[in-house]
């Protein structure tokens, strides 16, 4: 389940879609991750995307960059 404390809703795991993308710094839009923050991340990073569409058709999206080996959260959008 998605954390109700953080998002004020509970979403069944089966209703959440997951995608993963590899990006270099040059491929990322500054609106997604600011240049200031991007400098602190590895040049090849994996962006994990979780999304959910509610009954009204509104989509909620969360993006996370984690350290590959430790899975420590480095950045979220």
PLY file of the C-alpha trace (Angstrom):
ply
format ascii 1.0
element vertex 77
property float x
property float y
property float z
element edge 76
property int vertex1
property int vertex2
end_header
0.00 0.00 0.00
1.04 3.59 -0.61
1.77 5.44 2.63
-1.47 7.17 3.71
0.42 9.51 6.08
2.40 11.02 3.19
-0.30 11.14 0.51
-3.64 11.14 2.39
-4.88 8.13 0.39
-4.44 4.38 0.37
-3.86 2.80 -3.04
-3.86 -0.97 -3.57
-0.48 -2.11 -4.90
-2.13 -3.69 -7.96
-3.43 -0.28 -9.09
0.02 1.35 -9.16
2.07 1.17 -12.35
5.86 1.09 -12.33
8.39 2.19 -14.95
12.15 2.59 -14.82
14.35 4.73 -17.05
18.13 5.24 -17.35
19.18 8.86 -17.94
22.38 10.81 -18.36
22.39 14.39 -17.10
22.13 15.75 -20.66
18.86 13.87 -21.23
17.03 15.34 -18.23
14.87 18.44 -18.33
15.76 21.06 -15.72
12.09 21.17 -14.75
12.25 17.54 -13.58
15.51 17.78 -11.62
17.14 21.18 -11.17
20.71 21.68 -12.40
21.80 22.40 -8.82
20.46 19.05 -7.60
21.58 17.18 -10.71
25.23 18.04 -9.95
24.97 15.93 -6.79
23.75 12.81 -8.62
25.69 10.27 -10.69
25.80 11.10 -14.40
24.01 7.86 -15.28
21.03 7.52 -13.01
17.96 5.32 -12.82
14.66 7.16 -12.41
11.87 4.96 -11.04
8.33 6.16 -11.72
5.20 5.09 -9.80
1.83 6.27 -11.10
-1.82 5.89 -10.18
-5.01 7.13 -11.86
-7.98 7.68 -9.54
-11.69 7.26 -10.29
-11.94 10.86 -11.59
-9.09 10.29 -14.05
-6.48 12.33 -12.17
-2.99 10.84 -12.28
-0.58 10.92 -9.35
3.08 10.42 -10.22
6.12 9.94 -7.98
9.68 9.71 -9.28
12.65 8.44 -7.29
16.37 8.13 -7.87
18.01 5.51 -5.66
21.61 4.45 -5.14
21.93 1.28 -7.22
23.65 -0.98 -4.70
22.20 0.18 -1.37
18.79 1.34 -2.73
19.19 4.47 -0.57
16.86 7.23 -1.74
18.89 10.04 -3.34
16.17 12.21 -4.91
12.41 12.27 -5.34
10.03 14.28 -7.50
0 1
1 2
2 3
3 4
4 5
5 6
6 7
7 8
8 9
9 10
10 11
11 12
12 13
13 14
14 15
15 16
16 17
17 18
18 19
19 20
20 21
21 22
22 23
23 24
24 25
25 26
26 27
27 28
28 29
29 30
30 31
31 32
32 33
33 34
34 35
35 36
36 37
37 38
38 39
39 40
40 41
41 42
42 43
43 44
44 45
45 46
46 47
47 48
48 49
49 50
50 51
51 52
52 53
53 54
54 55
55 56
56 57
57 58
58 59
59 60
60 61
61 62
62 63
63 64
64 65
65 66
66 67
67 68
68 69
69 70
70 71
71 72
72 73
73 74
74 75
75 76
